[in-house]
Amino acid sequence: MIEPHAPAPPGCPPPWSAPGGPAGPARLPVRPGTGRFLVLAGVFVCAACGLVYELELVALASYLMGDSVTQASVVLSVMVFAMGIGSLAAKRLRPLAAAGFGAVEAALALVGGCSAMALYAVFAWTGDWGGMWANGPRCLLVAFSLATGLLIGAEVPLLMELIQRIRRQDAGGAVADLSAADYVGALVGGLAFPFLLLPFLGQLTGALLTGAVNAVVGGALVLGLFRRDLTRRARWLLLVGNALVLAVLASAAVLVDDFERAARQAVYGDDVRVALRTEVQEVVLTGGTHGRPLDLFLDGRLRVGGRDELRYHEALVHPAMSGPHARVLILGGGDGLATREVLHHPGVDRVDVVELDAEVIRLARTDPALSALNRHAFGDPRVHVTTEDAFSWLRGANPATYDVVVSDLPDPGITASTKLYSQEFYGLARRVLAPGGRLVVHAGPVAAGPRAYWTVEATLRAAGFRTAPYGTGGRHTGFAAGPDRTPADRSRAPRDWGFVLAARTEPRLRLDPDGPRPRVLTEASLAAGERAARRTRIAGLPASTLVHPRY
């Protein structure tokens, strides 16, 4: 039996060398213990950077293309698959482990650091072309996931070779040490992304900074610790390569604000007035001045279209106000437009608005165009605003409190919204309704998404409601309000809204005979919207629940 540090018998390869591996131990400028610590520290940092790249791709893909479950599944499954392929491919680089690791880290820094900007650019400038470019962002997402996974997978075999060349130990111990450093680094990267990088730097700058850290640490580890194992030419190639990577990343960081403005204009047009990233979502306001209609986008999806928002909000609010309506609850509706319609009705004593995003409320109060459009509804003393998740708020609300509940929430097909269209959510809403109270739900487009629409209706019935489905037309834009925000085909954009009026007893779909006359909605158009919606009925759909979303 050969001791770990004993010289190898004549004719046998040294114990630090794999077949075909290097001919001797690494010639380090520091003591082996220090060198080992530095390698594990490099593993820690590289693992943190790798996880940030993964999370960045998931977050940006979910934001740009919607349906976060699908995007996360695509990114993670492709990356894990690619990591396996990368590990196999790296076996050929083990004889040149130091140079190979340096090259892999430089490539990973460039690919991972630039991935967010490239993905955003393809979305912004090719998302409306159709044809072969219609799926450009999705193809690029898969390509970046594959490339990043290949490079991350190549790290482990090379690092294993390097750490074994510093000081030979049993394979199980080496794997344990590398895994510990890798997993702790992944923890730090996973926490740094949502709590530091995303809120303070944003998606684009955060990815670029991560790439720079990756390049510096990878280059310093190889050129500082293993430089004696490299030829003069290899040292210069790695030095120049890392310098070029850092130069690209630094240039992109300098230009990131101009790039983001140009990309935003490519998506929304030249009339962007307000663009901000809140703790919840991206909020963009366009128009509203010089006679141009005001549009409000939340995470790239049109929530308020100034040309025809009146059609939506009148159809949403007025049928539900036919009956007792002294106390009204609005779930969502942070733009204040549903509140405006509620306040038109005499006899309203109190309106409670529960909105998740405080910044949307602030804009509705202070932005001149938006506050004028909602007629300063949040300044009315009868209106009380709470910034909270609607589901959580309903769980703590007093039962039998409200005559009318208005659910003015995003499209049910958006993953983050599915719990707000669940049987459990409607059960909570039913609990806060007073006897004879009504609930009205925005349920997505009828014509463009009948399955999701009728799933909402089936879910309401499963929660104990009787329902009256109806819809209205009016969207004249190519921007989606639903789960896919890509304006790839304007001719197929939704041009209608669907609603469901619900109550414990059979609801009567009509306008309040003693209420104000809506400017657009009429009894005839309401009846026509009901007939049109019923023609699209899909029977037998199961209810959507928290544990089994159906949208």
VEXDREN-2710 file (C-alpha; in Angstrom, 1 decimal):
% VEXDREN-2710
k/r/px/py/pz
1/MET/0.0/0.0/0.0
2/ILE/1.3/3.4/-1.0
3/GLU/1.0/6.2/1.6
4/PRO/-0.5/9.4/0.2
5/HIS/2.8/11.3/0.3
6/ALA/5.2/8.5/-0.4
7/PRO/7.1/8.5/-3.7
8/ALA/5.6/6.4/-6.3
9/PRO/7.3/3.1/-7.3
10/PRO/9.4/3.3/-10.5
11/GLY/7.3/3.1/-13.6
12/CYS/4.1/4.2/-11.8
13/PRO/2.5/7.7/-12.4
14/PRO/2.7/10.1/-9.4
15/PRO/-0.3/9.9/-7.1
16/TRP/-1.4/13.4/-7.9
17/SER/-1.6/12.7/-11.6
18/ALA/-4.5/11.1/-13.5
19/PRO/-3.7/9.0/-16.5
20/GLY/-2.5/11.4/-19.1
21/GLY/-2.4/14.1/-16.4
22/PRO/0.4/16.5/-15.4
23/ALA/3.8/15.0/-14.6
24/GLY/4.2/16.4/-11.1
25/PRO/2.6/18.4/-8.3
26/ALA/1.8/22.1/-8.9
27/ARG/4.6/24.5/-8.3
28/LEU/3.0/27.0/-6.0
29/PRO/4.2/30.4/-4.9
30/VAL/2.6/29.8/-1.5
31/ARG/2.4/26.9/1.0
32/PRO/0.1/24.0/0.0
33/GLY/-2.3/24.8/2.8
34/THR/-2.7/28.3/1.7
35/GLY/-3.0/27.3/-2.0
36/ARG/-5.7/24.8/-1.1
37/PHE/-7.6/27.5/0.8
38/LEU/-7.3/29.9/-2.2
39/VAL/-8.7/27.2/-4.6
40/LEU/-11.7/26.5/-2.3
41/ALA/-12.3/30.3/-2.0
42/GLY/-12.3/30.4/-5.8
43/VAL/-14.8/27.6/-5.9
44/PHE/-17.0/29.6/-3.5
45/VAL/-16.9/32.7/-5.6
46/CYS/-17.4/30.9/-8.9
47/ALA/-20.4/28.9/-7.5
48/ALA/-22.0/32.2/-6.3
49/CYS/-21.5/33.7/-9.8
50/GLY/-22.9/30.6/-11.5
51/LEU/-26.1/30.7/-9.4
52/VAL/-26.6/34.4/-10.1
53/TYR/-26.4/33.6/-13.9
54/GLU/-29.1/31.0/-13.4
55/LEU/-31.4/33.2/-11.4
56/GLU/-30.8/36.1/-13.8
57/LEU/-31.9/34.1/-16.8
58/VAL/-35.0/32.8/-14.9
59/ALA/-36.0/36.3/-13.7
60/LEU/-35.5/38.0/-17.0
61/ALA/-37.2/35.3/-19.0
62/SER/-40.2/35.3/-16.7
63/TYR/-40.3/39.1/-17.0
64/LEU/-40.0/39.2/-20.7
65/MET/-41.9/36.2/-21.8
66/GLY/-44.2/35.5/-18.8
67/ASP/-45.2/32.2/-17.2
68/SER/-42.4/32.0/-14.6
69/VAL/-42.9/28.2/-14.0
70/THR/-42.3/27.4/-17.7
71/GLN/-39.3/29.7/-18.0
72/ALA/-37.7/28.4/-14.7
73/SER/-38.2/24.8/-15.9
74/VAL/-36.6/25.5/-19.2
75/VAL/-33.6/27.3/-17.8
76/LEU/-32.9/24.9/-15.0
77/SER/-33.5/21.7/-16.9
78/VAL/-31.3/22.8/-19.8
79/MET/-28.6/24.1/-17.5
80/VAL/-28.4/20.9/-15.5
81/PHE/-28.3/18.8/-18.7
82/ALA/-25.6/21.0/-20.1
83/MET/-23.6/20.8/-16.8
84/GLY/-23.4/17.0/-17.3
85/ILE/-22.2/17.4/-20.8
86/GLY/-19.7/20.1/-19.7
87/SER/-18.3/17.8/-17.0
88/LEU/-17.7/15.0/-19.6
89/ALA/-16.1/17.4/-22.1
90/ALA/-13.7/18.8/-19.4
91/LYS/-12.1/15.4/-19.0
92/ARG/-10.1/16.2/-22.1
93/LEU/-8.8/19.4/-20.5
94/ARG/-7.5/17.8/-17.3
95/PRO/-3.9/17.5/-18.5
96/LEU/-4.0/21.3/-18.9
97/ALA/-6.2/22.0/-15.9
98/ALA/-4.9/25.4/-15.0
99/ALA/-5.0/26.8/-18.5
100/GLY/-8.4/25.1/-19.1
101/PHE/-9.9/26.5/-15.9
102/GLY/-8.7/30.0/-16.8
103/ALA/-10.2/29.8/-20.2
104/VAL/-13.5/28.4/-18.9
105/GLU/-13.9/31.2/-16.3
106/ALA/-13.2/33.9/-18.9
107/ALA/-15.7/32.5/-21.3
108/LEU/-18.3/32.0/-18.5
109/ALA/-17.8/35.6/-17.3
110/LEU/-18.4/36.9/-20.8
111/VAL/-21.4/34.6/-21.6
112/GLY/-23.1/35.0/-18.1
113/GLY/-22.3/38.7/-17.8
114/CYS/-23.8/39.6/-21.2
115/SER/-26.7/37.2/-21.2
116/ALA/-29.2/39.5/-19.7
117/MET/-28.4/42.4/-22.0
118/ALA/-28.4/40.2/-25.1
119/LEU/-31.7/38.6/-24.1
120/TYR/-33.3/42.0/-23.5
121/ALA/-32.0/43.3/-26.8
122/VAL/-33.4/40.4/-28.8
123/PHE/-36.7/40.8/-27.1
124/ALA/-36.8/44.6/-27.7
125/TRP/-35.7/44.7/-31.3
126/THR/-37.1/41.4/-32.7
127/GLY/-40.2/40.8/-30.7
128/ASP/-42.5/42.4/-33.2
129/TRP/-41.0/41.1/-36.4
130/GLY/-42.9/37.8/-36.5
131/GLY/-41.7/35.0/-38.8
132/MET/-38.4/33.4/-37.9
133/TRP/-37.8/36.0/-35.2
134/ALA/-41.0/35.5/-33.4
135/ASN/-39.4/33.0/-31.0
136/GLY/-36.0/34.8/-30.9
137/PRO/-36.0/35.5/-27.2
138/ARG/-37.0/31.9/-26.4
139/CYS/-34.3/30.4/-28.7
140/LEU/-31.7/32.8/-27.1
141/LEU/-32.8/31.8/-23.7
142/VAL/-32.1/28.1/-24.4
143/ALA/-28.8/29.0/-26.1
144/PHE/-27.6/30.9/-23.1
145/SER/-28.8/28.3/-20.6
146/LEU/-27.0/25.6/-22.6
147/ALA/-23.7/27.6/-22.9
148/THR/-23.7/28.7/-19.2
149/GLY/-24.5/25.1/-18.1
150/LEU/-21.6/23.7/-20.2
151/LEU/-19.1/26.1/-18.8
152/ILE/-20.3/25.6/-15.2
153/GLY/-20.2/21.9/-15.6
154/ALA/-16.6/22.1/-16.9
155/GLU/-15.4/23.8/-13.7
156/VAL/-15.7/20.8/-11.3
157/PRO/-13.4/18.3/-13.0
158/LEU/-10.7/21.0/-13.6
159/LEU/-10.9/22.2/-10.0
160/MET/-10.7/18.6/-8.7
161/GLU/-7.5/18.2/-10.7
162/LEU/-6.1/21.4/-9.4
163/ILE/-6.8/20.8/-5.8
164/GLN/-5.5/17.2/-6.0
165/ARG/-2.2/18.5/-7.5
166/ILE/-1.8/20.8/-4.5
167/ARG/-2.1/18.1/-1.9
168/ARG/-3.1/14.5/-2.6
169/GLN/-6.1/13.2/-0.6
170/ASP/-8.7/10.5/-1.1
171/ALA/-11.3/11.2/-3.7
172/GLY/-14.2/11.3/-1.3
173/GLY/-12.5/14.0/0.9
174/ALA/-11.7/16.1/-2.1
175/VAL/-15.3/15.9/-3.4
176/ALA/-16.6/16.8/0.0
177/ASP/-14.4/19.9/0.3
178/LEU/-15.3/21.1/-3.2
179/SER/-19.0/20.4/-2.7
180/ALA/-19.0/22.3/0.6
181/ALA/-17.4/25.4/-1.0
182/ASP/-19.6/25.1/-4.0
183/TYR/-22.9/24.8/-2.0
184/VAL/-22.0/27.6/0.4
185/GLY/-21.1/29.8/-2.6
186/ALA/-24.4/28.9/-4.2
187/LEU/-26.2/30.0/-1.0
188/VAL/-24.5/33.3/-1.0
189/GLY/-25.2/33.9/-4.7
190/GLY/-28.8/32.9/-4.3
191/LEU/-29.3/35.4/-1.5
192/ALA/-27.3/38.1/-3.1
193/PHE/-29.4/38.2/-6.3
194/PRO/-32.8/39.1/-4.8
195/PHE/-31.6/41.1/-1.9
196/LEU/-28.6/43.0/-3.2
197/LEU/-28.0/42.8/-7.0
198/LEU/-31.6/43.1/-8.2
199/PRO/-32.8/45.9/-6.0
200/PHE/-29.6/48.0/-6.0
201/LEU/-28.2/47.4/-9.4
202/GLY/-31.0/46.0/-11.6
203/GLN/-30.9/42.9/-13.8
204/LEU/-28.5/44.2/-16.5
205/THR/-25.9/45.9/-14.3
206/GLY/-26.1/43.0/-11.7
207/ALA/-25.2/40.4/-14.4
208/LEU/-22.4/42.5/-15.8
209/LEU/-20.9/43.0/-12.3
210/THR/-21.2/39.3/-11.6
211/GLY/-19.3/38.6/-14.8
212/ALA/-16.5/41.0/-13.9
213/VAL/-16.1/39.3/-10.4
214/ASN/-16.1/35.9/-12.1
215/ALA/-13.4/37.0/-14.6
216/VAL/-11.2/38.6/-11.9
217/VAL/-11.4/35.7/-9.5
218/GLY/-10.8/33.0/-12.2
219/GLY/-7.9/34.9/-13.8
220/ALA/-6.3/35.7/-10.4
221/LEU/-6.5/32.1/-9.2
222/VAL/-4.8/30.7/-12.3
223/LEU/-2.3/33.5/-13.1
224/GLY/-1.5/34.0/-9.4
225/LEU/-1.5/30.5/-8.0
226/PHE/-0.7/28.3/-11.0
227/ARG/1.3/30.6/-13.2
228/ARG/4.4/28.3/-13.0
229/ASP/2.3/25.5/-14.7
230/LEU/1.6/27.7/-17.7
231/THR/3.8/28.5/-20.6
232/ARG/4.7/32.1/-21.3
233/ARG/2.3/32.1/-24.2
234/ALA/-0.5/30.7/-22.1
235/ARG/0.0/33.3/-19.4
236/TRP/-0.2/36.1/-22.0
237/LEU/-3.2/34.6/-23.7
238/LEU/-5.1/34.3/-20.4
239/LEU/-4.1/37.8/-19.4
240/VAL/-5.2/39.4/-22.6
241/GLY/-8.4/37.3/-22.8
242/ASN/-9.4/38.3/-19.3
243/ALA/-8.6/42.0/-20.0
244/LEU/-10.8/41.9/-23.1
245/VAL/-13.6/40.3/-21.2
246/LEU/-13.4/42.9/-18.5
247/ALA/-13.2/45.7/-21.1
248/VAL/-16.4/44.4/-22.8
249/LEU/-18.2/44.1/-19.5
250/ALA/-17.1/47.6/-18.3
251/SER/-18.1/49.2/-21.6
252/ALA/-21.5/47.5/-21.4
253/ALA/-21.9/48.8/-17.8
254/VAL/-21.1/52.3/-18.9
255/LEU/-23.7/52.1/-21.7
256/VAL/-26.3/50.2/-19.8
257/ASP/-28.6/53.2/-19.1
258/ASP/-28.5/54.4/-22.7
259/PHE/-29.1/50.8/-23.8
260/GLU/-32.1/50.4/-21.5
261/ARG/-33.7/53.6/-22.6
262/ALA/-33.3/52.6/-26.3
263/ALA/-34.7/49.1/-25.6
264/ARG/-37.6/50.5/-23.7
265/GLN/-38.4/52.9/-26.6
266/ALA/-38.2/50.0/-29.0
267/VAL/-40.8/48.1/-26.9
268/TYR/-43.1/50.9/-25.8
269/GLY/-42.5/53.6/-28.4
270/ASP/-40.9/57.1/-28.0
271/ASP/-43.5/58.4/-25.6
272/VAL/-42.3/56.9/-22.3
273/ARG/-42.8/59.3/-19.5
274/VAL/-42.3/57.2/-16.4
275/ALA/-40.2/54.0/-16.1
276/LEU/-39.4/52.6/-12.7
277/ARG/-38.7/49.2/-11.1
278/THR/-40.6/48.8/-7.9
279/GLU/-40.2/46.0/-5.4
280/VAL/-43.0/44.2/-7.2
281/GLN/-42.8/44.9/-10.9
282/GLU/-41.7/47.3/-13.7
283/VAL/-44.1/50.2/-14.1
284/VAL/-44.1/52.2/-17.3
285/LEU/-46.4/55.1/-18.2
286/THR/-46.6/56.4/-21.8
287/GLY/-48.5/59.3/-23.3
288/GLY/-50.9/61.4/-21.2
289/THR/-49.6/64.7/-22.6
290/HIS/-50.3/66.7/-25.8
291/GLY/-53.5/64.9/-26.5
292/ARG/-51.8/61.4/-26.5
293/PRO/-53.7/58.7/-24.7
294/LEU/-52.2/57.4/-21.5
295/ASP/-51.1/53.8/-21.3
296/LEU/-50.0/52.0/-18.1
297/PHE/-47.8/48.9/-18.4
298/LEU/-47.0/46.6/-15.5
299/ASP/-44.2/44.2/-16.3
300/GLY/-44.7/44.9/-20.0
301/ARG/-48.3/44.0/-20.0
302/LEU/-50.9/46.7/-20.8
303/ARG/-53.1/47.3/-17.7
304/VAL/-54.6/50.7/-18.7
305/GLY/-55.1/51.6/-22.3
306/GLY/-56.2/55.3/-22.4
307/ARG/-58.1/54.9/-25.7
308/ASP/-60.6/52.5/-24.3
309/GLU/-60.0/52.0/-20.5
310/LEU/-63.5/53.4/-20.0
311/ARG/-65.0/50.3/-21.7
312/TYR/-63.1/48.0/-19.4
313/HIS/-63.8/49.8/-16.1
314/GLU/-67.5/50.6/-16.8
315/ALA/-68.1/46.9/-17.7
316/LEU/-66.2/45.8/-14.6
317/VAL/-67.9/48.0/-12.0
318/HIS/-71.4/49.1/-13.0
319/PRO/-73.2/45.7/-13.3
320/ALA/-71.9/44.8/-9.8
321/MET/-73.2/48.1/-8.4
322/SER/-76.8/47.2/-9.2
323/GLY/-78.1/46.5/-5.7
324/PRO/-76.9/47.5/-2.2
325/HIS/-73.4/49.1/-2.5
326/ALA/-72.7/51.1/0.6
327/ARG/-69.4/49.3/1.3
328/VAL/-67.2/48.3/-1.6
329/LEU/-64.0/46.4/-1.6
330/ILE/-61.6/46.7/-4.6
331/LEU/-58.9/44.0/-4.9
332/GLY/-56.1/45.4/-7.1
333/GLY/-57.1/48.5/-9.0
334/GLY/-54.1/50.6/-7.9
335/ASP/-54.5/52.9/-10.9
336/GLY/-57.7/54.3/-9.2
337/LEU/-59.9/53.9/-12.3
338/ALA/-62.2/51.2/-10.8
339/THR/-62.5/53.4/-7.7
340/ARG/-63.5/56.3/-10.0
341/GLU/-66.4/54.3/-11.4
342/VAL/-67.5/53.2/-7.9
343/LEU/-67.6/56.8/-6.7
344/HIS/-70.0/57.7/-9.5
345/HIS/-72.7/55.9/-7.7
346/PRO/-74.7/57.6/-4.9
347/GLY/-75.0/55.8/-1.6
348/VAL/-71.3/54.7/-1.4
349/ASP/-70.1/55.2/2.2
350/ARG/-66.7/53.5/2.1
351/VAL/-64.4/52.0/-0.5
352/ASP/-61.4/49.9/0.6
353/VAL/-58.7/49.3/-2.0
354/VAL/-56.2/46.5/-1.5
355/GLU/-53.2/47.0/-3.8
356/LEU/-49.9/45.1/-3.6
357/ASP/-47.6/47.8/-5.2
358/ALA/-47.3/51.1/-3.2
359/GLU/-45.6/52.8/-6.2
360/VAL/-48.6/52.3/-8.4
361/ILE/-50.8/53.9/-5.7
362/ARG/-48.3/56.8/-5.5
363/LEU/-48.4/57.3/-9.3
364/ALA/-52.2/57.2/-9.2
365/ARG/-52.1/60.0/-6.6
366/THR/-49.3/62.2/-8.0
367/ASP/-48.8/61.7/-11.7
368/PRO/-50.7/64.5/-13.4
369/ALA/-52.1/62.4/-16.3
370/LEU/-53.0/59.3/-14.3
371/SER/-54.6/61.3/-11.4
372/ALA/-56.6/63.3/-13.9
373/LEU/-57.8/60.2/-15.6
374/ASN/-58.9/58.6/-12.2
375/ARG/-60.4/62.1/-11.2
376/HIS/-58.3/62.1/-8.1
377/ALA/-60.2/59.1/-6.7
378/PHE/-57.7/58.4/-3.9
379/GLY/-58.2/61.9/-2.6
380/ASP/-61.9/61.1/-1.7
381/PRO/-62.2/60.7/2.1
382/ARG/-64.4/57.7/1.6
383/VAL/-61.5/55.8/0.0
384/HIS/-59.1/53.9/2.2
385/VAL/-56.0/52.2/0.6
386/THR/-54.1/49.2/2.0
387/THR/-50.8/48.1/0.5
388/GLU/-50.9/44.3/0.9
389/ASP/-51.3/41.1/-1.0
390/ALA/-55.0/40.6/-1.7
391/PHE/-55.0/36.9/-0.6
392/SER/-53.3/37.6/2.7
393/TRP/-55.6/40.6/3.4
394/LEU/-58.7/38.6/2.8
395/ARG/-57.7/35.9/5.3
396/GLY/-57.7/38.6/8.0
397/ALA/-60.8/40.5/6.9
398/ASN/-64.0/40.6/8.9
399/PRO/-66.8/38.4/7.5
400/ALA/-70.0/39.7/5.9
401/THR/-68.5/43.2/5.5
402/TYR/-69.0/44.3/1.9
403/ASP/-71.9/44.7/-0.4
404/VAL/-69.7/44.6/-3.5
405/VAL/-66.2/43.1/-4.1
406/VAL/-64.5/44.1/-7.3
407/SER/-61.6/41.9/-8.4
408/ASP/-59.5/44.1/-10.7
409/LEU/-56.5/41.8/-10.9
410/PRO/-54.0/40.8/-13.7
411/ASP/-54.8/38.1/-16.2
412/PRO/-55.3/34.6/-14.6
413/GLY/-52.7/33.1/-16.9
414/ILE/-49.9/35.0/-15.3
415/THR/-48.2/32.6/-12.9
416/ALA/-48.0/35.1/-10.0
417/SER/-51.8/35.7/-10.3
418/THR/-53.0/32.1/-10.3
419/LYS/-53.6/32.1/-6.5
420/LEU/-55.8/35.1/-7.0
421/TYR/-58.0/33.1/-9.3
422/SER/-58.2/30.0/-7.1
423/GLN/-61.1/28.3/-5.4
424/GLU/-59.6/29.2/-2.0
425/PHE/-59.3/32.9/-3.0
426/TYR/-62.9/33.0/-4.0
427/GLY/-63.9/31.2/-0.9
428/LEU/-62.3/34.0/1.1
429/ALA/-64.0/36.6/-1.0
430/ARG/-67.4/34.9/-0.5
431/ARG/-66.8/35.0/3.3
432/VAL/-66.4/38.9/3.3
433/LEU/-69.6/39.4/1.3
434/ALA/-72.7/40.6/3.1
435/PRO/-76.0/38.8/2.4
436/GLY/-77.1/39.8/-1.1
437/GLY/-73.6/40.9/-1.9
438/ARG/-72.0/40.6/-5.4
439/LEU/-68.5/39.7/-6.6
440/VAL/-67.3/40.7/-10.0
441/VAL/-64.1/39.2/-11.5
442/HIS/-61.9/40.3/-14.4
443/ALA/-61.3/36.9/-16.0
444/GLY/-59.2/37.6/-19.0
445/PRO/-60.2/37.7/-22.7
446/VAL/-63.2/35.6/-23.7
447/ALA/-62.5/35.2/-27.4
448/ALA/-58.7/34.8/-27.2
449/GLY/-58.6/32.7/-24.1
450/PRO/-62.0/30.9/-23.6
451/ARG/-60.4/28.0/-21.7
452/ALA/-58.9/30.2/-19.0
453/TYR/-62.1/32.4/-18.9
454/TRP/-64.4/29.4/-18.3
455/THR/-62.0/27.9/-15.8
456/VAL/-62.4/31.1/-13.8
457/GLU/-66.2/30.7/-14.0
458/ALA/-66.0/27.0/-13.0
459/THR/-63.8/28.0/-10.1
460/LEU/-66.3/30.6/-8.9
461/ARG/-69.1/28.0/-9.0
462/ALA/-66.9/25.5/-7.1
463/ALA/-66.5/28.2/-4.4
464/GLY/-70.3/28.3/-3.9
465/PHE/-71.3/31.1/-6.2
466/ARG/-73.9/31.4/-8.9
467/THR/-72.5/33.2/-11.9
468/ALA/-73.4/35.5/-14.8
469/PRO/-70.6/35.6/-17.5
470/TYR/-70.3/38.5/-19.8
471/GLY/-67.7/40.4/-21.8
472/THR/-67.0/43.6/-23.7
473/GLY/-64.8/44.6/-26.7
474/GLY/-62.4/47.4/-27.1
475/ARG/-58.7/46.7/-26.9
476/HIS/-57.1/48.3/-29.9
477/THR/-53.4/47.6/-29.3
478/GLY/-50.9/44.8/-30.0
479/PHE/-49.7/44.7/-26.4
480/ALA/-50.7/41.6/-24.5
481/ALA/-52.4/41.8/-21.1
482/GLY/-52.0/38.1/-20.5
483/PRO/-49.2/35.7/-19.6
484/ASP/-47.1/36.3/-22.7
485/ARG/-46.0/40.0/-22.9
486/THR/-44.2/39.7/-26.3
487/PRO/-46.0/41.9/-28.9
488/ALA/-45.1/39.4/-31.6
489/ASP/-48.3/39.5/-33.6
490/ARG/-50.5/42.5/-33.3
491/SER/-53.2/41.0/-35.4
492/ARG/-53.7/38.3/-32.8
493/ALA/-53.7/40.5/-29.7
494/PRO/-56.7/40.2/-27.5
495/ARG/-59.5/42.7/-28.4
496/ASP/-62.0/41.9/-25.6
497/TRP/-62.3/41.6/-21.9
498/GLY/-64.2/38.9/-20.0
499/PHE/-65.9/39.3/-16.6
500/VAL/-68.0/37.1/-14.3
501/LEU/-70.6/38.5/-11.9
502/ALA/-71.1/36.2/-9.0
503/ALA/-73.3/36.0/-5.9
504/ARG/-74.7/33.4/-3.5
505/THR/-78.0/33.6/-5.4
506/GLU/-78.6/33.8/-9.1
507/PRO/-77.1/37.3/-10.1
508/ARG/-79.1/39.5/-12.4
509/LEU/-76.9/41.1/-15.0
510/ARG/-78.1/44.7/-15.4
511/LEU/-77.3/48.3/-14.7
512/ASP/-78.5/50.0/-11.6
513/PRO/-81.8/51.8/-12.5
514/ASP/-81.1/54.5/-9.9
515/GLY/-77.4/54.8/-10.6
516/PRO/-75.5/57.1/-13.0
517/ARG/-75.7/56.4/-16.8
518/PRO/-72.3/55.0/-18.0
519/ARG/-70.8/56.9/-20.9
520/VAL/-70.1/53.7/-23.0
521/LEU/-71.9/50.7/-21.4
522/THR/-75.6/50.3/-22.1
523/GLU/-78.2/47.6/-21.2
524/ALA/-78.1/46.5/-24.8
525/SER/-74.3/46.2/-25.0
526/LEU/-74.3/44.4/-21.7
527/ALA/-76.8/41.8/-22.9
528/ALA/-74.8/41.4/-26.2
529/GLY/-71.7/40.8/-24.1
530/GLU/-73.4/38.2/-22.1
531/ARG/-74.7/36.4/-25.3
532/ALA/-71.2/36.6/-26.9
533/ALA/-69.6/35.1/-23.8
534/ARG/-72.0/32.2/-23.5
535/ARG/-71.4/31.2/-27.1
536/THR/-67.8/30.4/-26.2
537/ARG/-68.7/28.2/-23.2
538/ILE/-66.5/25.2/-22.5
539/ALA/-68.3/22.8/-20.2
540/GLY/-66.9/20.4/-17.7
541/LEU/-63.7/22.3/-16.8
542/PRO/-62.3/21.6/-13.3
543/ALA/-61.8/24.3/-10.7
544/SER/-58.4/25.9/-10.2
545/THR/-56.9/25.5/-6.7
546/LEU/-53.8/26.5/-4.9
547/VAL/-52.2/23.1/-5.3
548/HIS/-53.5/22.4/-8.8
549/PRO/-53.6/25.7/-10.8
550/ARG/-55.4/25.2/-14.1
551/TYR/-54.6/28.3/-16.1
END
